[in-house]
Amino acid sequence: MFNSQSSILSKISLQLDYINPFDDPVDVVTQDDIIAGSVTIAIAGLSILLTIMAISAYRKTGVSQLKFIALAFSLFSVYLVTEATQELLTLNDDSFDLFLSVIMMFILVSFFLGIMKKRKNHIEEK
């Protein structure tokens, strides 16, 4: 009797998790969660690769704008790691949200400076 009641209760709780999966994200991991995690890892890898490429291009050319572009890509990597940490530890701390917003602002400013700043070593000859 007790086993059948606990079996029924566990089936009901599983159904409730599928209806509202946000009540306890540790309980049910769906295929969408796995795909989203894989895409996030791919994006993090790409941002690290782009950071390395921008640093390498800066060392070869000395163009100062590339420093800002490399900074933006590296900040984006930090942003993804921070966001993943917040998701994995299921922390609902407002300081994480503030930190992520500040990082995003610095990413945008770095890209802006990388695009708009004039090159000092650029000489036009015609």
C-alpha positions in Angstrom: 0.0 0.0 0.0 2.7 2.5 1.0 4.8 1.7 -2.1 1.9 2.3 -4.5 1.1 5.7 -2.8 4.8 6.8 -3.0 4.9 5.7 -6.6 1.8 7.8 -7.4 3.2 10.8 -5.5 6.6 10.5 -7.3 4.8 10.4 -10.7 2.7 13.4 -9.8 5.8 15.3 -8.7 7.6 14.4 -11.9 4.6 15.7 -13.9 4.6 18.9 -11.9 8.3 19.4 -12.7 7.6 19.2 -16.4 4.8 21.7 -16.1 6.9 24.1 -14.1 10.6 23.2 -14.5 11.8 26.5 -12.9 10.8 25.6 -9.3 13.9 23.4 -8.8 16.3 23.4 -11.8 18.4 20.6 -10.3 15.6 18.0 -10.6 15.0 17.8 -14.4 17.7 18.3 -17.1 16.1 18.4 -20.5 17.6 18.0 -23.9 17.2 21.8 -24.4 19.3 22.4 -21.3 22.1 20.2 -22.8 21.9 22.0 -26.1 22.0 25.4 -24.5 25.0 24.4 -22.4 26.8 23.1 -25.4 26.1 26.3 -27.4 27.4 28.4 -24.4 30.6 26.3 -24.3 31.0 26.8 -28.0 30.5 30.5 -27.7 33.0 30.7 -24.8 35.6 28.7 -26.9 35.0 31.1 -29.8 35.5 34.2 -27.6 38.7 32.8 -26.2 39.9 32.0 -29.8 39.0 35.5 -30.9 40.9 36.9 -27.9 44.0 35.0 -28.8 43.7 36.0 -32.5 43.3 39.7 -31.6 46.3 39.6 -29.3 48.4 37.9 -31.9 47.3 40.5 -34.6 48.2 43.3 -32.2 51.7 41.9 -31.6 52.2 41.5 -35.3 50.8 44.9 -36.5 51.0 47.1 -33.4 47.6 48.6 -34.2 46.3 50.1 -31.0 42.6 49.4 -31.8 43.3 45.7 -31.5 44.0 46.1 -27.8 40.4 47.3 -27.2 39.0 44.5 -29.4 41.0 41.9 -27.5 39.8 43.4 -24.2 36.2 43.2 -25.4 36.6 39.5 -26.4 38.3 38.6 -23.1 35.6 40.5 -21.1 33.0 38.5 -23.0 34.7 35.3 -21.9 34.6 36.5 -18.3 30.9 37.4 -18.8 30.1 33.8 -19.9 32.1 32.2 -17.1 30.3 34.4 -14.5 26.9 33.7 -16.0 27.6 30.0 -16.1 28.8 30.1 -12.4 25.6 31.8 -11.5 23.5 29.2 -13.3 25.4 26.2 -11.9 25.4 27.4 -8.3 21.8 28.7 -8.6 22.6 31.9 -6.9 20.0 34.6 -7.1 22.3 37.3 -5.8 21.7 40.8 -7.3 25.5 41.5 -7.2 25.9 39.0 -10.0 23.4 40.8 -12.1 25.1 44.1 -11.4 28.5 42.6 -12.2 27.2 41.1 -15.5 25.7 44.5 -16.5 29.0 46.3 -15.7 30.9 43.8 -17.8 28.5 44.1 -20.7 28.9 47.9 -20.5 32.7 47.6 -20.7 32.4 45.2 -23.6 30.4 47.7 -25.6 32.8 50.6 -24.6 35.8 48.5 -25.7 34.3 47.6 -29.0 33.4 51.3 -29.5 36.9 52.4 -28.7 38.3 49.7 -31.0 36.2 50.9 -33.9 36.3 54.6 -33.4 39.8 55.3 -32.2 42.2 56.7 -34.9 45.4 54.9 -35.6 48.5 56.9 -34.6 50.9 54.9 -36.7 48.8 55.2 -39.9 50.4 57.4 -42.5 48.6 58.2 -45.7 50.8 58.6 -48.7 49.6 59.4 -52.2 
